[in-house]
Amino acid sequence: MAIKIDNKITGYEVVKKDEVKPAENNVVHMHEQIERPETLLGSTYKIKTPLTEHALYVTINDIVLNAGTQHEKRRPFEIFINSKSMDHFQWVVAMTRVISAVFRKGGDVTFLIEELRSVFDPRGGYFKKGRYTPSLVAELGDVIECHLRMIGLIKSDELDEHQKKFLAEKRAQLESREQNVSVAKDDSGSFPSDAQLCAKCSTKAVIKMDGCMTCLNCGDSKCG
């Protein structure tokens, strides 16, 4: 496109290619018209539950937008689920196609996590490393959340210094109590076997300490 110069040129300089910053309107955002590149970055996650004989392997492939610029970002593009078991073949194929379509649509795809986690198995859920999972579909939501955190689409919600200190004190009290009394641990070996389920983090880590129900996993306490 031709550019008309109306004023007198008083000076000039050569701008190197690597110094040119893309205009904001030239930044590429995720949308369904983007064609799939020949190569995508991918990560594979293993899901093994007591509900299925064989493990499921979830692969999420990502596309890199605006590579090499300050606007570079990695976004999920497609998802595949593979397993030796053919019991869930139909819904697995349907789900991967729907989720992949949502990924390619762009925008905020984090809503998928809560949608999947809200699915409950009519046969009942299961505990895995002390954490309650309502269904296999819900665990798929956990995998997607883990991946979105890994690529930076979801920011880590780490405990603040006050919460870390509070949690460390409660765990120290528990260790002191265990030295005097033999306390049975759960399957994960992290929390007492008689611990209750935490409504906040869905982990069996809530015990009564100093007259207050406290979660040793996330620090949630009824006493504030």
N, C-alpha and C positions, 0 to 999 in steps of 0.2 A: 504494500500500500504506500503510495507516494505521500510525503510529508512536506508541506509548504513552509518555508522559513521566511518570516516577514522581517525579522530583526537582523542587524549586522552581526556577523560572527566575530567574536572577540578572542576566542580561544577554543581549544579542543584537546581531548585526550583519548587514548585508546583503552577501551574497557576489555579486560580479558574475559574469555568465555566462562571460566569458572567463577567469575565475580558477578555475573549477571544473575539477578534474583528474579524469579518469575512473578509477574503481576498477580495480584490476588484473584483476578477473574480468570487467570490461566491455570489455577490450581485444580487438579483433577480430584473430584470426590467420587465415592463409590456409587454406582448406579447400574441398572440392569442392562444397559447398552454396551458396557465394557466387555470386550472380547476376552476370552480366556487365553492367557499367554501359553507358550509351549512348556514353560517350567514354572512351578509354584513351590513355595516353601510350605512344608507340612510337618505335623507332629502327630504321633500315634499314641493313644492311651488305652490301657487294658482295663476292662471291667469284668470282675469275677464276682458273682453273687451266688448265694445258696439257692436261688430260684432256677438257675440254669446249670446244666451239666458242663457245658463248654463256655469258655470266656468269650467276651465280645471285644473286638479291637476297633476303636474309633479313631479314624484319621481325619484331621481337619487341615485343609490346605488354604494358605493365605496368599493374597496378591499384594505386591508392594506398589503403592501409589506415589507419584512424584519422587521417584528414586534419585538420590544424589542431591536433593534440595533441602532447604530448611522445613519444607512441608511434607517431607517423606513420612509415610505412615503405613503400617501393615494391617490389613483388614481381612477377615475370614471370607473365603470365596466359595468353598464347597466342603461337604462332609460325606464320609463313607463309613459304613459299619460292616465288619466282616466277622464271621464265626463259622465253626464247623457245624453248629446246630442250625437246622433249617426250620425249627419250630416257629420262629417269628419272622420268617423271610418276607412275607407280604407287608406287614406293618413297618418293618425295618426299611425296606426299599421306599415305601411311601413317605416315611418320616424323613429320610435323608434327602429326598427330592424336595420336599416342602421346606426343610431347614435351609438347604442350599439356595433355594429361590429367595428366601428371606435375606440370606447373606448378600446375595447379588443385588437385591433391591436397594441396599444401602440404608443410611439413616441409623437410628438407634436400634440395634439388634439385641440389646441386653435383656429386653422383655422376655425373650425366649426362655431364659433361665427360670424365672418364676412360673411361667406357663407350664414348663416340663416338671418342675418340682411339685406342682399342685396336683399331679396325677397320682392316684393311690391305687395300689393293686388290691382287688377284692379279696384275695387270699391273705392279705396282710403284708406289711413290709418286713424289714429285717434290720438287724444291727450289724454294722461293719466298723471294726476298730472302735467300738463304743459309741458310734454315731448312728442314729436312727435314719433309715432311708425308706420312704413309703413305697417305692416301686423301682423297677429297672429303668423306666422312663425318667424318673426323678434323678437317678444317678447319672443319666446322660446329661441332664441339666447341670449337675455338678461338674462334669467333664468340660462342658462348654464354658462354664464360669472360670474354671482353672485355666483354660486356653485363652480366654479374653483377658484375664489378668496377666498372663504371660506375655502377650503382645502389647500390653499397655492400654487396651480399650477400656478396662475397668481398673480404677485406682485401688491400691491395697488399703484396706481399712484397719491398719494396725492399731494396737492399743496405745493409748497415750502413757506418759511416764507415771502418772498417778495410778492408772489401772494396772500397769505392770508391777508397780511396787505393792499394790494391794494384793494382787494375785500371788506374788512371790511370798508375801507374809503368810497367806492362807496355806500355801503348799508347804512352807516351812513348819507350820503348826501341825499339818497332817503327818509330815515325816517324823516330827517329835512324838506324836501320838502313836505312830506305828512302832517306834522303838520300845515303847512300854507295853503295847498290846498288839498281838498278832492280828493284822487286818488283811483279809482276803482281797485280792485284786481281780479286776475284770479280765476278759480275754486279751485285751490290748496291753495289760500290765501297767496301765497308767493311773487308773482311778479305782477306788474301792468297789467291790462287787455289789455292795448294797446302795451304791449311788443312784440317784434318781435322774430322770431325763430332764435336760434343760430345755425350756420352751424357746430360748433365744437361739442356741446353736445346735439343738437336736443331739446333744452328746450326753451320755450317762455319766455325768460328772458333778451332779449337785449333791452336796452333803450338808449336814447341819453342823455348824461350827459356831461356838459362842452364842448359841440360841438363834442363829440366823442361817437360812438356806442360801448357800453360796456355790456357784459353779466354778470348779477348778480349771475349766478349760477356757472360758471366755471372760470370767470375772463377774458375771451377772449376779447381783445380790438383791434380796428383798429388803435389805436394810440400807440400801444405797451405797 
